[in-house]
Amino acid sequence: FKTKEYYMLTVIYFCAIPAFVLLSSIFVSYGTSKGLSSALAVTGVSVASLMQVAGRFLVSTASDKIGRKGAMVVCFVITIAAIVFLTFSTGTLYIVCFWLLSFTYGGTAATMPSLITDHLGTKNAGLVCSLVMIGFGLASIGTSFLAKAVSMSSAFVIAGAVAIVGIIMVLLLPKLGKNAA
């Protein structure tokens, strides 16, 4: 709690969560209103689980090559694009948007611990990562309230705006030494 980076990382985690959490709880019901059959929507959920796993492996691996900040920016950009397309999508495009959100959700979950330890060190890493996950928890709770307070379209726009804040926060993180990812 003593460093600016701790708060920045907590906000980054907060910003990475709303789009996925917002859609994951209503994917099937909202999807049927977007032209999906129930069977296709259920299949979409199954593939979304695989996309989360793919995101965990691919984004974290990419973060070792392009840097954690670069990987997180890519996740936020994909999230924003998926949200933009989601607002007017139907059928297959709607499913693809959910898969992209699932991919970035998984990728963020796998990359954040490395980003955290890059900036805050490895001493007490488990505890520190848990404390940064306060952002995750607050975003999950806040997204539930958001979904009840505004229309679904407005909630998606807000989630996209929050992701833009996430990009800004990632870019504002201090630069690391040459050996850091």
C-alpha positions in Angstrom: 0.0 0.0 0.0 3.0 2.3 0.2 3.7 2.8 -3.5 2.0 4.6 -6.3 2.6 1.5 -8.5 0.4 -0.6 -6.2 -2.5 1.7 -6.7 -1.9 1.9 -10.4 -1.8 -1.9 -10.7 -5.0 -2.2 -8.7 -6.7 0.2 -11.0 -5.4 -1.6 -14.1 -6.9 -4.9 -12.8 -10.1 -3.0 -12.0 -10.2 -1.7 -15.6 -9.5 -5.1 -17.2 -12.6 -6.9 -15.7 -15.9 -5.1 -16.4 -16.4 -5.9 -20.0 -16.1 -9.7 -19.5 -18.0 -9.8 -16.2 -20.8 -7.8 -17.7 -21.3 -10.1 -20.6 -20.5 -13.5 -19.1 -23.5 -13.5 -16.8 -26.0 -12.6 -19.5 -24.3 -14.1 -22.6 -27.0 -16.8 -23.3 -30.1 -14.7 -22.6 -28.7 -11.5 -24.2 -27.5 -13.7 -27.1 -30.9 -15.0 -27.9 -32.1 -11.4 -28.2 -29.2 -11.0 -30.7 -30.4 -13.8 -32.9 -28.6 -16.8 -31.4 -30.3 -20.1 -30.8 -30.0 -21.4 -27.3 -27.9 -24.3 -28.6 -25.5 -22.0 -30.4 -25.2 -19.8 -27.3 -24.4 -22.7 -25.1 -21.7 -23.8 -27.5 -20.4 -20.3 -27.5 -20.0 -20.5 -23.7 -18.0 -23.7 -24.1 -15.7 -22.2 -26.7 -15.3 -19.1 -24.5 -13.9 -21.3 -21.8 -11.3 -22.5 -24.2 -10.6 -18.9 -25.3 -9.8 -18.1 -21.6 -7.3 -20.9 -21.5 -5.8 -19.8 -24.8 -5.5 -16.2 -23.5 -3.7 -17.4 -20.4 -1.1 -19.2 -22.4 -0.7 -16.9 -25.4 -0.9 -13.5 -23.7 1.4 -14.5 -20.9 3.9 -15.9 -23.4 3.6 -12.8 -25.5 4.3 -10.7 -22.4 7.6 -12.5 -22.1 8.5 -11.3 -25.6 6.9 -7.9 -26.0 6.7 -6.9 -22.4 4.0 -6.9 -19.8 2.8 -3.4 -20.6 2.6 -4.2 -24.3 0.6 -7.4 -23.6 -1.8 -5.5 -21.4 -2.3 -2.7 -23.9 -3.1 -5.4 -26.6 -5.6 -6.9 -24.2 -7.2 -3.6 -23.5 -7.3 -2.7 -27.3 -9.0 -6.1 -28.1 -11.4 -5.5 -25.2 -12.4 -2.1 -26.6 -12.8 -3.4 -30.1 -14.9 -6.3 -28.9 -17.1 -3.9 -26.9 -17.5 -1.6 -29.9 -18.6 -4.4 -32.2 -20.7 -6.0 -29.5 -23.0 -3.0 -29.3 -24.3 -3.6 -32.8 -23.4 -7.2 -33.4 -25.8 -10.1 -33.9 -25.3 -13.8 -34.5 -21.8 -15.0 -35.1 -20.1 -11.6 -34.6 -21.8 -11.5 -31.1 -20.2 -14.8 -30.2 -16.8 -13.8 -31.6 -16.9 -10.6 -29.4 -17.6 -12.8 -26.4 -14.7 -15.1 -27.3 -12.4 -12.1 -27.6 -13.5 -10.8 -24.2 -12.9 -14.3 -22.8 -9.4 -14.4 -24.4 -8.4 -11.1 -22.9 -9.9 -12.0 -19.5 -7.7 -15.1 -19.4 -4.7 -13.3 -20.7 -5.0 -10.5 -18.1 -5.4 -13.1 -15.3 -2.2 -14.8 -16.4 -0.2 -11.6 -17.1 -1.1 -9.5 -14.0 1.0 -11.5 -11.5 4.1 -11.0 -13.6 3.3 -7.3 -14.1 2.8 -7.0 -10.4 6.1 -8.7 -9.5 7.9 -6.7 -12.1 6.9 -3.5 -10.4 6.6 -4.5 -6.8 9.2 -7.2 -6.5 8.9 -10.8 -5.5 9.0 -10.4 -1.7 5.6 -11.5 -0.4 4.4 -11.8 -4.0 1.4 -14.0 -3.1 0.1 -11.4 -0.6 0.9 -8.5 -2.9 -0.9 -10.1 -5.8 -3.9 -10.8 -3.6 -4.0 -7.2 -2.5 -3.9 -6.0 -6.1 -6.8 -8.3 -6.8 -8.9 -6.0 -4.7 -9.3 -4.2 -8.0 -10.7 -7.4 -9.5 -13.2 -7.8 -6.7 -14.3 -4.2 -6.8 -14.8 -4.4 -10.5 -16.8 -7.6 -10.2 -19.1 -6.0 -7.6 -19.3 -2.7 -9.4 -20.2 -4.3 -12.7 -23.1 -6.0 -11.0 -24.4 -2.7 -9.8 -23.7 -1.1 -13.1 -25.7 -3.7 -15.0 -28.8 -3.0 -12.8 -28.4 0.8 -12.9 -28.2 1.5 -16.6 -29.3 -0.1 -19.9 -27.1 -2.9 -21.3 -25.9 -0.7 -24.1 -24.9 2.1 -21.7 -23.2 -0.5 -19.5 -21.1 -1.7 -22.5 -20.1 1.8 -23.4 -19.0 2.4 -19.8 -17.0 -0.8 -19.8 -15.3 0.3 -23.0 -14.5 3.7 -21.4 -13.1 1.9 -18.3 -10.9 -0.1 -20.6 -9.6 3.1 -22.2 -8.6 4.2 -18.6 -6.8 0.9 -18.3 -4.7 1.6 -21.3 -3.8 5.0 -19.9 -2.9 3.5 -16.5 -0.7 0.9 -18.2 1.1 3.6 -20.2 1.7 5.6 -17.1 3.4 2.8 -15.2 7.1 3.6 -14.7 9.6 2.1 -17.0 11.5 -0.8 -15.8 15.2 -1.7 -16.1 16.5 -3.4 -19.2 16.2 -7.0 -17.9 12.5 -6.7 -17.0 9.9 -7.9 -19.4 
